[in-house]
Amino acid sequence: MTPLGPKPDRSTPALPATFRPGAPASGAKGRGARRREPAAPPRAEQSPSASLRLPEAPLPPAEVDRLVSGEHHDPHGLLGAHAVLEGTAIRVLRPFAERVVVETEFGPAELTHQQSGLFTGLLAGRAFPPYRLKVTYPGGEPLEQEDGYRVAPTLGELDLHLIAEGRHEQLWRVLGSHLREVEGIAGVSFAVWAPNAAGVRLVGDFNHWDGTGHPMRSLGSSGIWELFVPALQAGAVYKYEIRSRHGDVRQKADPLARAAQCPPDTASLVTASTHTWNDRDWMERRTRAPHHRAPMSVYELHLASWRPDLTTYRQIADVLPGYLTALGFTHVEFMPVMEHPFGGSWGYQVSGFYAPTARLGTPDDFRHLVDTLHQAGIGVIVDWVPAHFPKDDFALARFDGEPLYEPADPLRAEHPDWGTLEFDYGRTEVRNFLVANAVYWCEEFHVDGLRVDAVASMLYLDYSREGGAWSPNAFGGRENLDAASFLQEMNATVYRRCPGVVTIAEESTAWDGVTRPTDSGGLGFGLKWNMGWMHDSLVYMSKEPVHRKYHHNDITFSMVYAYSENYVLPISHDEVVHGKQSLVSKMPGDWWQQRANHRAYLGFMWAHPGKQLLFMGQEFAQGAEWDHEQGPQWWVLDEGWPAAADHRGVQQLVGDLNAVYRTTPALWEQDTTPDGFRWLDGGAADDNLLSFVRYAADGTPLVAICNFSPVVRHGHRVGLPRLAGADQLWEEALNTDAEAYGGGGISNSRPIKAEGTPHNGQPGSAEVIVPPLATLWLRPA
């Protein structure tokens, strides 16, 4: 090949442009311009002439300026190899390079520098074979490179169609960054949705955070910008440099990045999983019974502070499964594990919805934790936060210079409680982003449940807003119809795609049908947190026993609506922070009475219809509120601590509660039907007593008696269901006053013989001893 000749001076005037047929005029830009396929011309059946003719007529300077300033919507239409009337044009953008040589099977050819790092050449023949580049930078040796601008888009027409329809349920597989081999070239593809951008460039550690040489192309009206970068590998650090139509430029983290830098750094990482799952048995087993008819006892924890000495997902995986197994919990719930910039938000202000937080390791490290829990028989629920996102400039806020993920209406965009932005649930692409995200955590990380945070704030347009500070829906109402529709779509999609997964709503209002199926007009959640039970029962327990008779309705009212939804009974992190005190510290009396109240309350909670959730530290009655920097007060369990035996006793009670609960279908099999519950005596307000029966599907009963008075009830008569067989014998299944738990040891040590004396609406009854501040469970002997 004949070289193009000596490198011209950078001030050489531009010659008239040469375009291939059908190319737009140089001034054409924007998403309305016709998109041209950037693939190289087909290879000729016979070798083209290898001789170079004349230096290519340079591009107009204005076109080059748009290209190098990051304002060009179609850099692939200019760069790479293109058939033109005179032959094949080769254009390569390599800022700061001294020399660029094109190498093919026919030999090398040096390109001419036009301006601003743009190198061009014109080869004879309109069909051109694959080529490589040799790029020389000042003071360095030539670097062999592939040209990413000669390959076709990595998103197909079906992908773009599904994105436009908002139905791409595996959105993370096409947007974000991915290791790929494209047309025989290994590298990384990047794709981001930024429909209002004037231009998008890729910046990262691989180009010294200068995106001049990596402009991305717009894929027409989809709003997607795409680029394939050869030779990049996992671990590459990157952001998108987005130029708005107002002229300002911001560097943004990838909304679909599947890994991110550890805060306070904010860039995204290229990643690929190498984890091999070993939880097939668990994944098959979890589909066998609906969650509302199966035992579910949940331990909620904050991963970063559960054991501050365990600083990685893998270290936690070595300890947590054994702890949960010993205490008998069926599930663990993690407060948000998604990447977030401010640790003090506990993960509830998410910036990286597709990336597990790097504070504790890599995405595969988190997979290892879930896998290990599954192998131990523990289900994993993660908190998911589609209600809002932070305003941090590097993240989703005004992503392409305009409101994009948030509504344009400021009365709907701002979340007044948390200083964050709400999602625009009426926008197709935003709904797709969130629905696919829910599916992502279930499919990619095998999580067994999503507890959806702050659902009430999503459902009401006037949530925490005074009059005049919110805009009504199309019918003049306060309901956010777009949010309700989004939640229906999310739930329906997750249940269809991910058998055995449960979605759980943290919803504190009387919105009708939160756990009703979507085909019946409900939101479609599997379970809902019973915030009313939590509030009312804690109000009752906080009163001195002498005053409880005036608040008896607080402890019994939950049964009025117990079957309106499928409920979880939550004693969550929200109840033990911000001056609310720990659970045991809410209880009245001296230390012994506080612990006795605590134990009696847990016995009542585990017997009440609904699933159980207990936040870390409450299982051993820690006295202080939760501090996310310190974690639970594990030292109170140490032998040297004066009250260590007291705390270990409560911990043992929780283990026994779970053990009896899991083996007693009466306590969970009919949680959502009135057939599973009957009051024996719910009106003994003066005595601070209540008693009820729980029934399994086959009628097997369990009787619960709660004495919230510090008085021993000798000879207390309780009605008992008739048992099959001649012997009507009952025994204590659990007594929260047992000495092993730190109680007084008052019990019914012998089997209880039911008499034929009707009582409490039952055919038989017996006199029992009810310990003070205690809950008894009686079962057939």
Phi, psi and omega in degrees: 000140176276128181297161181289348181108178182297148181294123183288161174295144184295345181267006180302129181298149180283143174267166178303145184286151173246124182243153173278158182303138176087354179288148181284165174296159187297336181277351182292131178202177180090170184289348181278345181292148181292130181276136180253140178292129186271003184297148179295154179300153181295149180290137182289154178293330174238156185299131177287168176297135181270357184280143175271145181263253182258156171305138182299141173298122186296160173290152176303141182305325180296324179293320178294320179299317177298322182293310186280344178270356179081026180249007184267131183280342186221066180299332179291340176287344179252319186270164181089205182253130183220135174287127175234173184302325184274351182151231179238121178271134174243124178229131183227131179256107180226084179303142176075357179285149175268330188206139175229126180240132175268130179241128174232182178294346180267354179125179183270156174212127182275135178272159181262136177281122179271296178192153171052036178085007177268120179251135185226158175198158180232122182251146178292146180092135183264001174244132190226136181282170174304152183217163172234165180244146168242115186246130180245126176254159184306128176076008183238169175277157178301137179251128177278130184220151168270159180256106181291348182272006177256005183254157179286164178300147180274353173259130179272173181297324178295319177301313182295323178296314181295322178295316179298325179279349184073028186238019179275095188283351172237055185302328182294346180278346181240328175265166185088206181243141184214133170292126181215163166243117184242119180052041178082004182251127177274139179178206183229131174264145179232138177210136183215145178268116180209071191293337182265359184288144172279337178188152180225134176231156179263130177233152180180187180291343182278344177231025177058031178060029174243111186274008184306318184273004183227057173289145181258156180259147175273130178266064173063216187286355180294336185080004181272136173248138191220149176201141173248127182245112180296153169074350177292153183229172176303141182100348178299141182255134186206164167215172173256130176264109189251122175263120180281169177286355174267355176099348180280154183237132178227146173262122186241139171293154182287120179300334180250022174297134180263004172204151183219162174293157178285127178304146014277358174292152192230006183280167178263159180237141169285133182215158174211136183279139172239012183288137174253119184284143179232032185242029183303316181301316180296315183297326177284321185291328186291346182271358191282333183221138175300145184298326183286351176243024180228158178292137176215111177234115194251134174253114180268136179212160175256112190303320186288341184237359182303309172228096184303340178281347177259109193254004180223160175303320184289324176294319178297322180297336179284341188241316189300315181302319179294321179295314181293322178296317180297326180270352173082013178290143179273333184221156170239140176244123178267129166300162196312131178258359180287156184295139181212143186284329187247113182298331180292350175278354181062017179096000184274000172242089192273134173250333180239088188291340182252006186239119170300144184301135180283355179301332185244004177136197185269168174303322178291331174295321177292321175302318179300319179298312179297316180301316181295319177296318179298318180294338176270002179083023182250126175281154184238122175247137176240143173288134182234137192236079176270012185275333186192171178208156185286164182271004183311136189295336183277352190252224192280338187300129181042057193301317181248028179094353179229162170301124185234296177280337178258156178294151176288332179288113182298337178287346176250344186279318186279132173264112189292335185283321192242005179063036184237185178245145177268158178280152175271090186289348178272355181267127187306310185292327179290317175300317179299317178305316184281317179297314178297326179295319176299315178297321182304312183293329179284320184275319186275333183241004175058026179292152187260351180196152174240118173265114188271119187280145168055044181297323181300322180293338177279324190279340185238125181291336181261016182300120180058024179241135177282168179303136182087350181259015178213155180249135185285170177282183185298340181257008180083007183265176182265354183281136176273093185294327178294320180294319179297318178296320177299315181297322176298314180296317180299311182297315181298321181291315181296315182292329178287320186272334192233079181303137177091353179274147176239140173252141187230128182262129164270096187225123192252009182248188180261027177308129187281131170081035179299320180254016174279143180301151182295329180288354174249014178091001179277176177282338173092010177290153176280322182218162178222138174295132179269084183290330178295314177301315182300311183295309185295316183292325178288327173300314179299311184293336181284347182278149171298143182308327181293339180258353187294332181298336179278353182236021185301327180298332180296326183274343182251343189297333183301333181286349176293326184238016189301336185249015176285335178216173172267113196253152164247137177266107189256122161251087192260183178301328182297338183268358184229032178221172172056043176082004180278350180073160174290169184299314182292330181284345174287340187281145180279168173095186178282184186300317179298315180294322178300313180294322179296316176300317179302313181293317180297321180295318178296322177297319176296316182299314182291337180269342183287144176305135182124164177275162184251145172220128182230132181276148183307143181094330180282343179287346173233022172057051175294146187273341184260157171298160176290135175238118186292346177269336183255329182081186179297159181273069185298335184294342180291348177269353182290147183302328183283347180285132186304322183254025184301320181297326178297315181290320179293330177296318178294321178298319177294322178300315180300318177298320180287323175304312181293323181295313179292318181303311185295333183258010183236093182303335179301335184271355181212342189289329181237045179298331190250017178225141179300341179297342184269003185214144171208131174293139164267304175213104177256008186241013182277062186296320183296332181263000184056038182243149168208149181213148182202166179245138169251141183238137169283171180299330179271007177092355179297126186261160165223130182257132177244132177235122181245125179245101181263029176242148179280025183246134175288131178258096177278141176063030179286122181273130180232136176290144183228135178296155178285137179258154174289145180095173185283320185277121178258065184257140178234159177216161176288121172275331180196142180220112185289354177266009181300146180300326181298336180266359184097011181271188183276349177081018177279125187205172171258091190286337181254159176303145183262123181268118177287134178263165179277022181269112180298143180196146179055031179076011180251155183288340180225176180196172177205157174266130182229161173265125178249114182295163179285144177046058186209159174240133176251140167246127177245138178225160177301137180275000000 
